[in-house]
Amino acid sequence: MFESRRSVIVRRLWRRRCPCVTGPKPGGENADQEALSCLKLVTHTLFKRLRDEQLEMLARSLEARGTDDCTDCVSFPRIELRIGKQRYWPQLLTCKLFRWPDLKHLSQLKRLCICECCGRTPGESVMVCCNPYHFSRLCEP
């Protein structure tokens, strides 16, 4: 019947994830299914905590692939999202889900200067930016 605007945006965001984060292949491992369901659960937990305007801003940024200069920060409280024993930082989760599926640690990311949070020291703000196009990935030797 009728769908809420929020559910449409969340579905749109979930479809924009990296192709490598699609889940198990036919005949795949049970562990792959558990990892995908855990990732989906923590992602929807993140989406529930964002307002509709923030979800729309994140969707626009993902659809523009960061080429649009007017993509704003998507602010989220500086907390860890926990599912079982797994802990996820919001910016790590969005970067892993939408840009770099093999991303392991928050230390592999660097904020870009276009991010409004750029000039702040890490302990200064209670909010972090979750826009994956406001980050670059550090090269490993």
DAJORA-V213319 format. One record per backbone hydrogen bond with DSSP energy under -0.5 kcal/mol. CO is the residue of the C=O (numbers start at 1). NH is the residue of the N-H. E is the energy in kcal/mol with one decimal. If there is no record, write none. Layout:
{{CO:NH:E} {CO:NH:E}}
This chain:
{{4:8:-1.6} {5:9:-2.0} {6:10:-2.6} {7:11:-2.1} {8:12:-2.1} {9:13:-2.6} {10:14:-2.5} {11:15:-1.8} {12:16:-0.8} {13:16:-0.8} {14:17:-1.0} {18:21:-1.7} {19:22:-0.9} {25:28:-2.2} {29:33:-1.1} {30:34:-2.0} {31:35:-2.5} {32:36:-2.3} {33:37:-2.4} {34:38:-2.3} {35:39:-2.5} {36:40:-2.7} {37:41:-2.2} {38:42:-2.4} {39:43:-2.2} {40:44:-2.4} {41:45:-1.7} {42:46:-1.9} {43:47:-2.5} {44:48:-2.0} {45:49:-1.0} {46:49:-0.6} {46:50:-0.5} {47:50:-0.9} {51:55:-2.3} {52:56:-2.4} {53:57:-2.2} {54:58:-2.4} {55:59:-2.4} {56:60:-2.5} {57:61:-2.1} {58:62:-2.2} {59:63:-2.4} {60:64:-1.9} {61:65:-0.6} {61:66:-1.7} {64:67:-1.9} {68:71:-1.2} {70:72:-0.5} {73:75:-0.7} {74:130:-2.6} {76:128:-3.2} {77:79:-2.1} {79:90:-0.7} {80:82:-0.5} {81:88:-2.6} {83:86:-1.8} {86:83:-2.1} {88:81:-3.4} {89:93:-2.6} {90:94:-2.3} {91:95:-1.9} {92:96:-2.5} {93:97:-2.6} {94:98:-2.5} {95:99:-1.9} {95:100:-2.9} {97:18:-2.7} {99:101:-0.5} {100:103:-1.7} {105:108:-1.4} {106:109:-1.7} {108:138:-3.1} {110:136:-2.9} {112:115:-1.3} {115:118:-1.8} {117:120:-1.1} {121:124:-1.5} {121:125:-0.8} {126:78:-3.1} {128:76:-2.2} {130:132:-0.7} {131:134:-2.0} {132:135:-0.8} {134:112:-2.8} {136:110:-2.4}}
